[in-house]
Amino acid sequence: MMVLITYDVNTEDANGRKRLRRIAKQCVNYGQRVQNSVFECLLDPAQCKELQHQLLTIMDEEKDSLRFYYLGNQYHTRIEHFGAKSGYDAEGTLII
């Protein structure tokens, strides 16, 4: 299923900046960054729960915000993109 993950981390202090980097690093391991604090991740239910657990462990619930939007398997019909940075095929070949 396609999951859109967004986050807002309070970066007023060094700990916040560290949390921001750690959250972004975890999201990169599971998906594609589409905007600064927005990731599209193609996950199975177990991966989704694992990533959610990892991110909740990192974030400060009193200062930060984390959102998961579950777009499901028919996500192609739910995403429209306009402007710069053309989209990518989440199920296509990934060359590293």
N, C-alpha and C positions, 0 to 999 in steps of 0.2 A: 504494500500500500504506500501511497505517497503521503508524506507528512511534511508540513511546513512548520519549521521551528523558528520562532522569533524570541529575542531576548533584549532586555535593557538592564545594564549593570551599572550601578553607581560607581563612578571612577574618580570620586573626589579625593581618595587616598590611595596609597600604594597597594593595599590589599584589594581594593576594588579593581585596579588595573590588572592585578595578577589574576583575579577571578575572571575578568573579561577575556584574557588570553587563554586561560584554561578551558573556558566554555567554548570559545571559538575553535580551539584545537580538537576538542571532543567532537564537535559538529562536523569539522572537516573530515574526520575519520569515517563518518557515516553518510555524508552527502556533499552537495555542491552549494557553495556560497552564491547567492543570487543578488544580495545587497549586503551592506555592512553587517547588520545583525540579523540576517534572514538566510536560512538554509532550506533547500529542498532535499529531502532524504527519501530514498526508496528503501523501505524497511519491511521485514516480516514482523509479526507481533512480538516475538522474543527480542529481536534487536531493538524494537521501539521501547520496550520496558527497560532493557538494559541501558540504553542511552538516557532515557528519562531518569533512571536511578542515578547514573553518573552525574548528570547535570544538577539534579536536586542536591546531591552531596556537595557540589562545588559552590552553588549560589548561596547568597545570604537572603533568606526569605523576608527579612525586615527592610532590605535596601534594594533588592533586585527583582526583576520580573521575568518570567519565562512562560511562553505560550506554545502549545502544540495544536496545529490545525490538521485534522485527519481528512485528507482528500480522497482516500480510498483507492481502489484499483482502476476506476474510470476517470482518473485525474486529468487525462488529456482534454476532456470536455469542460473542465472546470478552471483551466488556466488560460488567460489571455495575456499577451506581452506586447507592449508598445515601446518604441524608442530604442535607445542604444543598448548595447550588450545583448546580442541575440541569444535566444534560449538554447538549450542543449537537449539531447535525447537521453533521458535518465536511464533508459534500458539499452542504449547503444554501446558501442565499443569504447572503452576508456584507454587512452594511450598515455602512459606515464613516462 
